[in-house]
Amino acid sequence: MGTKFSQRTKTLHIAVELMDRFFLDKRAQAEPMTSRQVQVVMNTCFLIASKYDEIDDQLVFINDVQKYIQKRGESVKPTYTEVVETER
């Protein structure tokens, strides 16, 4: 996904670090996650990393990710609300 949206390598590293921190948090380990929840977390981490590290013309938005996932034909497409709630 990083290549598709022309994100820097550093942005992808930040996204992976955010995912690592999330999954190491005891609250995230309280109960098993579904594949949908994992997909939402991955996409949210990618979006947060993009906001944090990229310049304005390289920012990725929720609807961009949703369109990309839909084009790829993936069965799990996170909703806007799910991503916003996960960001909190």
Residue, then its C-alpha position, 0 to 999 in steps of 0.5 A: m500500500g505504501t508504494k501505491f500511495s508513494q509513501r516514504t520508507k520512513t512512513l512505512h516504518i512508523a506504521v509498523e512501529l505503531m502496529d507493534r505498540f498496539f499489539l504489545d498493549k495489554r488492552a489489545q491482548a484482552e480478547p482475540m481479534t477478528s481479521r476485520q479488526v486487524q485490517v482496521v488497525m493496519n489501515t489506521c496505523f498506515l493513515i496515522a503514519s502518513k499524517y505524521d510523516e508525509i508532506d501535505d501533497q502526499l497525505v493519504f485519506i480514509n476514502d483513498v484507502q477504501k477505494y484501493i481496498q475495493k479495487r484489489g477486491e479484498s473482502v474486508k473494507p474498513t468503514y470510515t467510522e471504524v478507522v476514526e474510532t480506532e484512531r482514538 
